[in-house]
């Protein structure tokens, strides 16, 4: 380890980016870095280059809360087109099968209930999942056979919301983490004895990050290195996590890596309800202090926020 500081500005918070099509999530983060000059960035939840929509980008100390944003519920809108199965399960892949079967809206709606709840889903071969230390998409691009194991994902809601033309339906989906909309489109078509793939995809929300408040890269460029950047607070990614108010003295103990006893009765009741090992946001008079873990009648620092 060199111990060298990252170059760039110390900016802390979230940017709710509206990712454009044709750009990978990593390239989108790089574009945010150029626009803001921020020293440290990361994103919460990869979007394929074909996809558009909500990509929460963490800056500075907000990167310590990215795991919580990744775990948040997500909402999508996607177009399912019948007629062809593609190698990537979306419009960017090669045609690997074709069929004249063209299910109508009513037929699709009749089977959607089978895809709601905790379902078994085989991820697309072209995905970032690792197989024996290698990315599945790299193996698929090299012409190697890729067999991914099915895994359980959570689909909270699924409905047809529009007809986008011949053989095309637009669906809205709410899901937990790890669910692939490409795989969902593929499997709905297969369930109806048809070939199909995802033609377009937009993520409309990640927890409290929504498309209504997302900002485009072009708009972000206009801010440049201005202090008026459209930053959301670090706590945005901690929606639903209990908060614990600390005195300045208690906050100092946490910053030094020490456990802090919880003395107030009301706080003890709340922490007892959360349970041992629960993660809580410790707040001081100047804002968030640390992510802490409940340990009986005290809390221990997990990630200290250096603000």
Secondary structure, DSSP 8 states (H G I E B T S, - for coil): -------SB---EEEEEEE-TT--HHHHHHHHHHHH-BS-EEESS---TT-EEEEEEEEGGGGGGHHHHHTS-EEEEEEEEESEEETTSBTTS-EEEE------HHHHHHHGGGGSEEEEEE--SSSS-EETTEEHHHHHHTT------EEEEEEEEEEEEEEEETTEEEEEEEE-TT--HHHHHHHHHHHTT--EEEEEEEEEEETTEEGGG-EEHHHHHHHTT-TT---B-GGGGGTT--EEE--HHHHHHHHTT--EE---HHHHHHHHHH-TT-EEEEEETTEEEEEEEEETTEEEEEEE---
